[in-house]
């Protein structure tokens, strides 16, 4: 076991929770803003406030998803948190990016 202590797996499980909780919360934030960007419908071409709300929701969703991906890019986080924990945030960011591109 290359000099590891007997409780090393327990410590790694605790570290996983420390990194997983903020990643999960940021993913929920990204999901909420992605949902907002998909459900807001402008009343017409003149409805600049709705378009601004969609752009804001998309940018906040992309920012939250980006924060999850950037945090996961740290080597200590990658060792503790598997890649598939980041994939929902990444998908939400891509959906929000597509929505932002198609808003106009």
GIGIDA-V652445 format. One record per run of one state. SS is the DSSP state (H for helix, E for strand, L for the rest). FROM is the first residue (numbers start at 1). TO is the last residue. If there is no record, write none. Layout:
SS|FROM|TO + SS|FROM|TO
This chain:
L|1|7 + H|8|39 + L|40|47 + H|48|72 + L|73|74 + H|75|80 + L|81|83 + H|84|102 + L|103|104
